[in-house]
Amino acid sequence: MMLTDALRSLLYIPVLGEKFIARASERGADGIILDLEDAIAPHMKEEAREALPQAIQALRQQNIQQILVRINRPLGLAIPDIKAAIDAGADALCLPKIDHPEQIHLIDEYVDECQQGSDHQDVHYLVLIETARGIQNVADIAQASPRIKAITMGNEDLAADLGLPDSDPELMASYDALVRLAARAAGVISMGYNCSIAEFTDLDKFEKGAREGARMGHLGGMCIHPKQVPCLNRAFQPDPEDVVEAEALLNAFNTALAQGLGAVAYKGKMIDKPIVERAERLVARAKLIGTL
């Protein structure tokens, strides 16, 4: 299934974590990222690749609609990961530490080769920007392939690469803005929030950061603990009161247009095109998520 604007939450699960995979549908995440990278020790990479078909089948049986696989870097590890993920039927690849659009082009070429003769739908990409070079090239990276459907910033890895003491939101804000801008210009989903993905003990803090991310234009986020999933779902789905207000505004606008009125006022304020477009996006997203 194609990655869509309905994605509020993506939960990382280790490919070899059978008990976590067995309970994936209980977590409420909009999608699952099966992790071949950080969650798998170097000597167990091949075992993890071999486990992918069974893991994806188990998720499909639970009616998980969005299944991604996070591959490894460098290329020597990435190539067998990509082949294993495509053969197992993953919907998308999660591409870590992308520095340059040429890396995407190279992956594209290999994906084309892997998918030759396959009746499986085209695989998509979620791109992770986690290095200084990635930030420098993010605008070109976001437009490097039509397979790219979402882009996000890996705060912890980026902070380390930049030599920062930690991934404090104030330190990361300017880089996050570049990622959001690149995503919007490329017409792809922007994912992220104003806190660390490692924050799973103080859930109020995590949800506050997610809500701030939503206000800045992100559509969803990734998490490493099941307790974080409800925080993301609440933060990134439209507020019901806002949706009701948007529908009322659109109704007033359309009624005025039908009456031939050139200027439209709603609750004492003029309604212009950007306001109408924001209301339309809000209602459309609520319908897509299924809250309307």
C-alpha positions as CSV (number, residue, x, y, z in Angstrom):
1,M,0.0,0.0,0.0
2,M,1.2,3.5,-0.8
3,L,2.5,5.7,2.0
4,T,-0.2,8.4,2.4
5,D,-1.1,11.5,4.4
6,A,-3.0,9.3,6.8
7,L,0.2,8.2,8.5
8,R,0.3,9.6,12.0
9,S,2.5,6.9,13.6
10,L,5.1,4.4,12.5
11,L,6.4,2.0,15.2
12,Y,9.8,0.4,14.9
13,I,9.9,-3.3,15.6
14,P,13.1,-5.5,15.3
15,V,12.7,-8.0,12.6
16,L,13.7,-10.8,15.0
17,G,11.4,-9.6,17.7
18,E,8.7,-12.3,17.3
19,K,6.8,-11.4,20.4
20,F,6.6,-7.8,19.3
21,I,5.5,-8.7,15.8
22,A,2.8,-11.0,17.2
23,R,1.2,-8.1,19.1
24,A,1.8,-5.4,16.4
25,S,-1.9,-4.9,15.7
26,E,-2.6,-4.2,19.4
27,R,-0.4,-1.1,19.3
28,G,-2.6,1.1,17.2
29,A,0.2,2.4,14.9
30,D,-0.7,3.3,11.3
31,G,2.3,1.5,10.1
32,I,5.2,-0.8,11.2
33,I,8.9,-0.4,10.4
34,L,10.7,-3.7,10.6
35,D,14.2,-2.8,11.6
36,L,17.2,-4.4,10.0
37,E,19.5,-1.6,11.2
38,D,20.1,-0.4,14.7
39,A,18.0,-3.1,16.4
40,I,20.0,-6.0,14.8
41,A,23.5,-6.9,15.9
42,P,26.1,-7.1,13.0
43,H,26.5,-10.9,13.3
44,M,22.7,-11.4,13.0
45,K,22.0,-9.3,9.9
46,E,21.7,-12.3,7.6
47,E,19.4,-14.1,10.0
48,A,17.2,-11.0,10.1
49,R,17.0,-10.9,6.3
50,E,15.9,-14.5,6.2
51,A,13.2,-13.8,8.8
52,L,11.6,-10.9,6.8
53,P,9.1,-13.0,4.8
54,Q,7.7,-14.6,8.0
55,A,7.6,-11.3,9.8
56,I,5.8,-9.5,7.0
57,Q,3.3,-12.4,6.6
58,A,2.6,-12.2,10.3
59,L,1.9,-8.5,10.0
60,R,-0.3,-9.0,7.0
61,Q,-2.4,-11.6,8.9
62,Q,-3.0,-8.9,11.5
63,N,-4.2,-6.5,8.7
64,I,-1.3,-4.1,9.1
65,Q,-1.6,-1.9,6.0
66,Q,1.7,-0.1,5.9
67,I,4.8,-2.3,6.3
68,L,8.2,-0.7,5.9
69,V,11.7,-2.1,6.2
70,R,14.6,0.0,7.5
71,I,17.7,-1.1,5.7
72,N,21.4,-0.7,6.6
73,R,24.2,1.4,5.4
74,P,26.8,1.1,3.7
75,L,26.0,-0.3,0.3
76,G,27.4,-3.7,1.0
77,L,24.7,-4.2,3.7
78,A,22.0,-2.2,1.9
79,I,22.0,-4.3,-1.3
80,P,21.0,-7.6,0.3
81,D,18.6,-5.8,2.6
82,I,16.8,-4.2,-0.3
83,K,16.5,-7.5,-2.2
84,A,15.2,-9.3,0.9
85,A,12.6,-6.5,1.6
86,I,11.3,-6.5,-1.9
87,D,11.1,-10.3,-2.2
88,A,9.3,-10.4,1.1
89,G,6.6,-7.9,-0.1
90,A,7.5,-4.8,1.9
91,D,5.4,-1.7,1.0
92,A,8.3,0.7,1.5
93,L,12.0,1.0,2.3
94,C,13.2,3.2,5.1
95,L,16.5,4.6,3.9
96,P,18.8,5.8,6.6
97,K,21.7,8.4,6.4
98,I,20.9,9.6,2.9
99,D,23.6,12.2,2.1
100,H,23.1,12.9,-1.6
101,P,20.5,12.4,-4.4
102,E,22.9,10.1,-6.2
103,Q,22.4,7.5,-3.5
104,I,18.7,7.5,-4.2
105,H,19.4,7.1,-7.9
106,L,21.6,4.1,-7.2
107,I,19.0,2.5,-5.0
108,D,16.4,3.2,-7.7
109,E,18.4,1.4,-10.2
110,Y,18.7,-1.7,-8.0
111,V,15.0,-1.6,-7.0
112,D,14.1,-1.6,-10.7
113,E,16.3,-4.7,-11.2
114,C,14.7,-6.4,-8.2
115,Q,11.2,-5.7,-9.3
116,Q,11.6,-6.9,-12.9
117,G,8.9,-9.5,-13.6
118,S,7.3,-9.0,-10.2
119,D,3.5,-8.4,-9.9
120,H,4.0,-6.6,-6.5
121,Q,3.3,-2.9,-6.5
122,D,6.2,-0.5,-6.7
123,V,8.0,-0.1,-3.5
124,H,8.2,3.4,-2.0
125,Y,10.8,5.2,0.1
126,L,10.8,7.0,3.5
127,V,14.1,8.9,3.5
128,L,15.9,9.7,6.8
129,I,18.2,12.8,6.9
130,E,20.7,12.1,9.6
131,T,23.9,13.8,8.6
132,A,25.3,17.3,7.9
133,R,25.7,16.5,4.2
134,G,22.1,15.2,4.1
135,I,20.8,18.5,5.5
136,Q,23.0,20.4,3.0
137,N,21.5,18.4,0.1
138,V,18.0,17.8,1.4
139,A,16.1,19.8,-1.2
140,D,17.7,17.8,-4.0
141,I,17.3,14.5,-2.1
142,A,13.5,15.1,-1.6
143,Q,13.0,15.4,-5.4
144,A,15.5,12.6,-6.4
145,S,12.8,9.9,-7.1
146,P,9.1,9.5,-7.5
147,R,9.3,6.6,-5.1
148,I,10.1,9.0,-2.3
149,K,6.8,9.5,-0.4
150,A,8.0,10.8,2.9
151,I,11.1,12.4,4.5
152,T,12.1,12.9,8.1
153,M,15.1,14.0,10.1
154,G,16.9,11.5,12.4
155,N,17.5,13.9,15.4
156,E,19.9,11.7,17.4
157,D,22.2,10.8,14.6
158,L,22.2,14.3,13.1
159,A,23.0,15.8,16.5
160,A,25.9,13.4,16.8
161,D,27.1,14.2,13.3
162,L,27.0,17.9,13.9
163,G,28.9,17.6,17.2
164,L,26.0,18.9,19.3
165,P,25.7,18.0,23.0
166,D,22.2,16.5,22.5
167,S,19.2,16.7,20.2
168,D,17.4,19.5,22.1
169,P,14.6,20.9,19.9
170,E,16.0,24.4,20.1
171,L,19.3,23.2,18.6
172,M,17.6,21.2,15.9
173,A,14.9,23.7,14.9
174,S,16.7,25.2,11.9
175,Y,17.6,21.9,10.4
176,D,14.0,20.6,10.9
177,A,12.7,23.7,9.1
178,L,14.9,22.8,6.1
179,V,13.5,19.3,6.0
180,R,9.9,20.5,6.2
181,L,10.6,23.0,3.4
182,A,12.2,20.5,1.2
183,A,9.3,18.0,1.7
184,R,6.7,20.6,1.0
185,A,8.5,21.8,-2.2
186,A,8.8,18.2,-3.4
187,G,5.2,17.3,-2.6
188,V,6.1,14.6,-0.2
189,I,5.0,13.8,3.4
190,S,7.1,15.5,6.2
191,M,7.4,13.6,9.4
192,G,8.9,14.8,12.7
193,Y,8.4,16.4,16.1
194,N,10.0,18.6,18.7
195,C,11.5,16.0,21.0
196,S,13.7,12.9,21.0
197,I,12.4,9.6,19.7
198,A,14.1,8.1,22.8
199,E,11.7,9.9,25.1
200,F,9.3,7.1,26.2
201,T,9.2,7.6,29.9
202,D,7.8,11.2,30.0
203,L,4.9,10.7,27.6
204,D,3.5,14.1,28.3
205,K,6.7,15.7,27.1
206,F,6.7,13.4,24.1
207,E,3.1,14.3,23.1
208,K,3.8,18.0,23.6
209,G,6.7,17.7,21.2
210,A,4.5,15.8,18.7
211,R,1.8,18.5,18.9
212,E,4.4,21.1,18.3
213,G,5.6,19.1,15.3
214,A,2.0,19.0,13.9
215,R,1.6,22.8,14.3
216,M,4.8,23.3,12.3
217,G,3.4,21.2,9.4
218,H,4.6,17.6,10.0
219,L,1.9,15.0,9.4
220,G,3.2,12.2,11.6
221,G,6.2,10.7,13.4
222,M,8.1,7.5,14.2
223,C,8.5,5.8,17.6
224,I,10.4,3.1,19.3
225,H,8.0,2.1,22.1
226,P,4.3,1.1,22.0
227,K,3.4,3.7,24.7
228,Q,4.4,6.4,22.3
229,V,1.9,5.4,19.6
230,P,-1.2,6.9,21.2
231,C,0.7,10.2,21.7
232,L,1.5,10.4,18.0
233,N,-2.0,9.4,16.9
234,R,-3.6,12.1,19.1
235,A,-1.1,14.8,18.2
236,F,-1.3,14.3,14.4
237,Q,-4.9,13.8,13.8
238,P,-7.1,16.8,13.3
239,D,-8.9,18.1,16.4
240,P,-12.7,17.3,16.0
241,E,-13.6,20.9,17.0
242,D,-11.2,22.3,14.3
243,V,-12.8,20.0,11.7
244,V,-16.3,21.1,12.6
245,E,-15.2,24.7,12.4
246,A,-13.5,24.1,9.0
247,E,-16.7,22.5,7.6
248,A,-18.8,25.4,8.8
249,L,-16.4,27.9,7.2
250,L,-16.4,26.0,3.9
251,N,-20.2,25.8,4.0
252,A,-20.4,29.6,4.5
253,F,-17.9,30.2,1.7
254,N,-19.7,27.9,-0.8
255,T,-23.1,29.4,0.0
256,A,-21.8,32.9,-0.6
257,L,-20.2,31.8,-3.9
258,A,-23.5,30.2,-5.0
259,Q,-25.2,33.5,-4.3
260,G,-22.8,35.3,-6.5
261,L,-21.1,37.2,-3.6
262,G,-17.6,38.4,-4.4
263,A,-16.5,38.9,-0.8
264,V,-17.2,36.3,1.9
265,A,-17.2,37.0,5.6
266,Y,-17.3,34.4,8.4
267,K,-17.5,35.3,12.1
268,G,-16.5,38.8,11.4
269,K,-13.5,38.0,9.3
270,M,-13.0,37.9,5.5
271,I,-12.4,34.5,4.0
272,D,-9.6,34.4,1.5
273,K,-8.2,31.6,-0.6
274,P,-5.4,30.5,1.8
275,I,-7.9,30.2,4.6
276,V,-10.3,28.1,2.4
277,E,-7.4,25.9,1.3
278,R,-6.3,25.2,4.9
279,A,-9.9,24.3,5.8
280,E,-10.2,22.0,2.8
281,R,-6.9,20.2,3.7
282,L,-8.0,19.8,7.3
283,V,-11.3,18.2,6.3
284,A,-9.7,16.0,3.7
285,R,-7.1,14.7,6.2
286,A,-9.8,13.9,8.7
287,K,-11.6,11.9,6.1
288,L,-8.4,10.1,5.1
289,I,-7.6,9.2,8.7
290,G,-11.2,8.1,9.2
291,T,-12.1,10.6,12.0
292,L,-14.8,12.2,9.8
